[in-house]
Amino acid sequence: MVKSPKVFKQYESDRYIHRITKAVADSGMEFPMFRQMAFVQLDKALELFISGKYNKDEDFEL
């Protein structure tokens, strides 16, 4: 995402890659995902890179 939606900006975390591993029904039941999905906050990744606040050991591809 080039411009992260408000829900991502309000979530307190230094992570910019959000991997979806399970689905939760409105009844509360949890199901494994049959395909992998990830949301990448490009604006947050760029901000961390420019500021030098990213983890150089984990984010070597950044």
WOKAPE-V118969 format. One record per residue. N is the residue number from 0. RES is the residue in three letters. PSI is psi in degrees with one decimal (999 if undefined). Layout:
n=N res=RES psi=PSI
n=N res=RES psi=PSI
This chain:
n=0 res=MET psi=126.3
n=1 res=VAL psi=-41.2
n=2 res=LYS psi=107.1
n=3 res=SER psi=136.7
n=4 res=PRO psi=162.4
n=5 res=LYS psi=-38.5
n=6 res=VAL psi=-34.9
n=7 res=PHE psi=-38.6
n=8 res=LYS psi=-31.7
n=9 res=GLN psi=-19.7
n=10 res=TYR psi=118.8
n=11 res=GLU psi=106.5
n=12 res=SER psi=150.8
n=13 res=ASP psi=-4.6
n=14 res=ARG psi=142.6
n=15 res=TYR psi=-3.1
n=16 res=ILE psi=123.7
n=17 res=HIS psi=109.1
n=18 res=ARG psi=130.4
n=19 res=ILE psi=119.7
n=20 res=THR psi=-16.3
n=21 res=LYS psi=156.5
n=22 res=ALA psi=143.0
n=23 res=VAL psi=124.4
n=24 res=ALA psi=161.4
n=25 res=ASP psi=-18.2
n=26 res=SER psi=-10.0
n=27 res=GLY psi=-10.0
n=28 res=MET psi=141.4
n=29 res=GLU psi=140.4
n=30 res=PHE psi=141.9
n=31 res=PRO psi=147.9
n=32 res=MET psi=139.9
n=33 res=PHE psi=-13.1
n=34 res=ARG psi=153.5
n=35 res=GLN psi=141.6
n=36 res=MET psi=141.6
n=37 res=ALA psi=142.5
n=38 res=PHE psi=127.9
n=39 res=VAL psi=121.7
n=40 res=GLN psi=93.6
n=41 res=LEU psi=-36.5
n=42 res=ASP psi=-39.7
n=43 res=LYS psi=-39.8
n=44 res=ALA psi=-44.4
n=45 res=LEU psi=-40.7
n=46 res=GLU psi=-44.6
n=47 res=LEU psi=-39.6
n=48 res=PHE psi=-46.8
n=49 res=ILE psi=-39.4
n=50 res=SER psi=-14.0
n=51 res=GLY psi=15.9
n=52 res=LYS psi=3.2
n=53 res=TYR psi=158.2
n=54 res=ASN psi=107.6
n=55 res=LYS psi=-23.2
n=56 res=ASP psi=-37.9
n=57 res=GLU psi=-31.3
n=58 res=ASP psi=44.2
n=59 res=PHE psi=-23.8
n=60 res=GLU psi=-15.9
n=61 res=LEU psi=999
